[in-house]
């Protein structure tokens, strides 16, 4: 839709536009508007037919160490593929003390975890998990561990458990029985006061870390796990009568914890996604672009022919530019909520972020009973004018994800339509064309 309006016919609209221009100048006094009205030499217009180039982008590495929650689960999404989330962590022996071998006897070794309250997808499916010993040293690279950081494990599990997900019962603990072979070995070292358990550095050489792997055949929800995990060695204290059951705790405090999040998209329309520099255009994905936190999927929007407006009229200036993105029906359910807001970054052709300035796209719902009424709305006027003022053409665009913390350490999804979809993405551009000196 393109409309050209005469100033003489739209005095009221002109005044509104001039007010907008004045406010955009940081409240500095200007007589520019008065000159325009006197000369009647400028036009006001609106268009919503500008081409939008939309694609799905992959951040192929997200820093996920020291999260506010660890993620556990495996789920296959029809459009986005299979995602496996594995908590990987080290344990500290800082609170371990020597046991008196004459008055103690081994009872059990347990891994104790608690849910954080977060979950995504249906919680009704049974969770089956296996605890494995990490066999290589867990190091930080450039200060972090990443969702795609590899780690080696002993293929023989230390322990296994199947349980029903109760994510909102955050005070309940889940105890996973661990190998009595490891338990007795640790108990013997504790009775001897061996530095393998009494010295923190030596303990990390002895037990480099643990990983909780979801069963590879399950299709369950993702659970948030409190990062304060304990491995408890239970024993009987026979120095008192009757003897008492006690425990000593190896905890995750002051050591590395991170989320390993692996996505298999080989059977999806996004199977070509491999790096940040090679997005998949929405033309290849049924006029749809996808966002998925945790795995690094974001939505890129580019306005490729924007500067062509200067060829039509060198005095072009945008007074308002509002981008609307409509979520595709069916992605929002009770167990898969869509984000309430998106954060947009200015990126170059290779999707490198160019500035710390961001744009917030807010989810607007005009009618709660009509899913099609939902849309993300964001004012990108400054981005449009910035692009118009650049000296040369470029391939800059806007890349939308959710807020940084949740993008790294949650699993959430969103699908929006492009300009060719029935869920039409649209840029409404209000502009003035200014008179040029001859």
N, C-alpha and C positions, 0 to 999 in steps of 0.2 A: 504494500500500500504506500503510494507516494502522493503527497498533497502539497501544492504551492498556494500560499495565501498572500493576498494583497494587504499592505499595512493599513490602507485607508478603510478596509472593511473589518479590520481586527484590532482596533485601538486598544481594547481591554486586554487581549492576548499579548499585545506588544508591551503593555505596561508590566504585565506579569513576567515576561521574558527579561525586561530591563532590570526588574528587581532581582531576578536570578543572577544576572550578570554582575550587578553591584555587590551582591553577597559573595560571589565567587572571587571578588577582588580584595578579600580580607578587610571589608568595611572601609576601604580608602575612598575619600571623596572623589567623584568623577563627574564631569559634565558631558561625558560621551553620549549617554542616552538622550539627553536633551537635543544634542546636535542631530541625532538620527531622526527623532520625531519631527524636528523642524524641516529637515530636508526630504523626509519620506523616501529615502534612497536605499533602504535595505529591505530584504525579504526575510520572512519567518517561515520555517517549514518543518515538517515531520516526516520521517520515513521509518518503516519497519521491514524493508525488503533487502537490507544489506546482506551479502553472503556471509555465512558463518561456517568456518572450517572446524569441525569437532572431531576429537579423537580421544582414545584411551591411552594413558601414559603409565609406564611402570617405573617406579623407584626400585631399582634392583637391589638396594641395600639400605636398611633402616636400622639405626642404632636402637637397641632394645635392652641394654643392660641397666641395672638398678631401677626396674620399673616399679610403679605403685601396685602392680599386681602381676602375677605370672599367669600365663594362659595354658590351659590344658584341654585338648579335644581334637577330634577329627570329624570333618563333615564334608560331604560332597554336594556342591551347589550346581544345579543344572547348567547355569550360564557361566559360572566362574571357576568350576573345577573342584578338585579335592584339596582341602587345606588341612595340614597337620600342625598343631601347636604343641610344643614340648617345652616344659620348664627345665632349664639346665642350671645347676647351682653347685657351689662349693659349700663345705661345712667347716666350721671352726671348732677346735678342741680347747678353746680358751678357758671354758668353765669346768674342764675335766680335772678331777683329782684322783690320787692313787687310792686304790681299794685294798683293804686288809684281806689278804688271801685266806687267813684263818677263820674269818667270820663272814665271808660273802660267798654266794653261789649264783651262777648265771641263771636267768629266767627267760629273757626274750629280747629281740631287737626289733624295733618298730620305727617306721617313718610316719610322722604326724603332720598332716596338712589341714588347713582350714580354708573354706571358700571366702571370697572377698565380697560377694553379693552381686558380682557381674556375671551375666550369661548372655549367649546369643544362639539362636535357633531353639527348637523344641527340646525341653528338658526331660521328656518322657522316656527316651531311649536309655538303656542301661550303659553305664560307663565301665569299660574294662581297661586297666592300665597295668603296665609293667615297669618296674624300677630297674635301671641298669647302671652299672659302674662305668664312669667315664675313664678311658684309658690313656688319653693324652692330656697334657697340661692345658688348663684353661687360662689363656692370656688375654689382656686387653690390647687391641690394635688401634692406634691413634686415639687412645683413651676410651675405647668402647668395644662392645660385642654387638653383633648385628643379627637381624632376623635370619639371614642366610648363612651365618657363620657355621662352618662344619665342625663336627666333633666325632671322635671315635668312641665306641662303647664295647664293653664285653657283651657278646651276643647272648650269653646265659643270664637271664634276669635274676636279680637278687630277691625279688618279691613281686607278687601280683595281687590284684584285687578287682572285683566287680562290685559296683555300688550304684545306687540310684542318686541322681543329681538332686541336691536340695540347696541350690545356690543362695537362697535367702536366709538359710540357717547358719549365719556366720559364726555363731558361738560354738557350733558343733564341730568336733574334730573327726577327721577320717584317718584311721590308723592302717597302714599297709604293713603286713608282716614281712620282715626281711630275713635273709638267710641266717640260719643258726651257725653255719660255718664261719661267716664273717662275724657274727655276734660273739661266738666263743673266742675267736682270734682277738677281737677288740678287748674282751673281758680279761683275757690273759695278759695283754699289754698293760691294761689299767692296773691289774694286781701287781705287776712288776714295776710300775711307775716308768715304763719305757718312754723315751723321748719321742717315739713315733706318735704318741697321743698327748704327751704333756707339752711338747714343743709345737707351736702352731705351724711353723714352716715345714718341719719334718712330717707333720700330719698330712699336709697338702701334697707331699710327695707320696705318702702312703695311700691316701684316699683322695685322688685328684678331683673328684666331683661325682655327682649323680644326675641322672636324667629320668624324668617320668614320661614314658612313651605311651600314648593311647594305642589300643589294639588296632592293627592295620586293617581289620575287617569291620570295624564299627562305623556307624554313621550317626553320631550323637551331637550334642551341643558343645559349645566352647564354654568352659568354666573359668572364672577368675579365681586364682589361688593367692591367698595372703603370702607375700614373699618371706614372712617369718616362718620358715620350715624347721622342724626339729627331727633329728634322728635320736631316739631315746633307747638307751640300753638299760633294761630292767634287770634288777638283781634282788636277792633276798639278803637282808641284813640280819645276821644271826647273833649279833652282839647284844640284842635285846630279846626279852621273852614276853609274849611270843614273837617270833621273827617277823620283820616288816618288809613289805615289797617297796622298793625304792627305785629311782632311776637317775642316771646322769645323762645330760643332754649335749649333743653336738648341734649347733645352730647355724643359721645362715648369716648371722650378724657379722658385719665388717668384711665380708667376702663377696665374690662375684656371683650375681644372679642375672639371668637374661632369658628372653623368650626366643626360642628357635621356631620360626614360622615358615613352613615350606608349602608352596602351592604347585599343584600339577594341573596345568591348563592344556595339556596335550590333546584332549578330546573336546575342546571348546573353540569358539570363534576367536578367542584371544591367543591361540597357540603360537602366533608369530611374535608375541611380546617377549623380548629377551633383555633389552637394555633401555635406559632412560632416553637415549637418543633416537630410538626407533618406535614411535607410537603407532597404534593401529587406528586408521581412520574409521569413522562411524559408517562410512559407505560399505565397509566390509563386515559390519556387525549389526546388520538390519536397522541402520539409522539410529543406533544406540551407543552411548558412551557409559562407561562403568567406573565406579569408585569402590574400592575395598580397602579398608584400613588393615593394618597388620601385614598384608601382603604387598602393599605399595601401589595400588592402582589409583590413579587420579584422572580428572576430566580436564582436557585442554580445549580452550576456545580461542580461535584466531579470527580476526576480521581482515581477510587478505586484501580486499580492494578498497579499504577505507581511504587511503590517500588519493584515490581516483576522484574523490569529491573536490579536491583542490584543482584538478584539471578542468572541472566544470566551472568552478568559481573559486579564485584564489583567496577570496575574502571569507571563506567558510569558517564557522566557529560553532562548536557544539555547546549548547546551553544546558542540555540534559541528555544523558545516555543511560538507559536502564535495560539491563540484561535479565531475561526471565528464562529459567530452566524448569521444565515440568517433569517430576518423577514418573516413571513408567508404572502403570498399575500392576499390583500383585506383589511388589517387592516389600511393601510395608505390611507387617503382620504384628500380632501381639508379642511374638518372640523375636521378630526381626525389625525393630523400629528403624526408621531412617533418620539421619542427622537433622537436628533443628537448625543448624547453620553450617555453611561451608566457608572456608578461608581461601581467597584467591591471591595468587602470587603472579607478578609480572615475570615472564620467562622468555629466554631467547629461543632460537631455532632448535637448539639442542636441549631445551627444557632446563637450563641452568637458571636459577633464581637471580634476578638482576638487582633487586632492591628489597629492603626490609619492609617497605610500605605494602600493606595488604588491603584487600577488599572483602567485606563480609556479606555473603549471600544468605539472607534470612528466609526460612521457610514460612510462607504466608498461606493461610488456609481461610478462604472466604466462606466456605460452607463445609462444616465438619462431616456432613452426610454425603458429600460428593467428593470422591477421591480425586477426580479430574480437576477440582478447584485448587489443589495444592500446587504451589510453585515456589521456587527459590528466586528471590528478587534482589538485585544488587546494582547500585549506582556506580557506573564505570566512566563517568564524565571525564574525570582527570586523566584516565588512561587513554581515552579517545583523543583528547586534545593534545596529550603528550605525543601520541603517535603522529598526529597531524603536523606537529612542530618539528619533528625530526628532519634532518637534512636529506636523508636517503631512505629508500624503501628498506624494510626489514621484515623479518618473520617473527617478531615478538607476539606473544599471546598471553592469555591468562590461564593459569593452572589451578584448579580447585581441588582441595582435599578437606578433611576435617581438621580440627585443631591439632597441633603438633603432637602433644602427649597422647591423645587418643588414637591418632593415626599410627603411632608406633606400637601401641600396646593394647589394642582392642581388635576385634574382628567385626566390622560393620560393612554393609553393602548399600549401594545406591545405583540406580540406572536412570538416565535421563535421555529424552529424545533429542535429535538434532533438528535442523530447520525443515527436513523432509519427512519427519516422523509425524504420526497423528498426535503425539505429545510434543508439539512444535516449540522448539527453542526460538526465542525472538529477541531482537535488539530494537528497542524504540528510541530513535534518535531525533531529538528536537534541536534545531539549529537556526542560526542567523547567518545571512551572507552580507558581509560588510562592503561598502563602496570602496573602490580602489582608486588611488591617485593616478592620474594619467599624465 
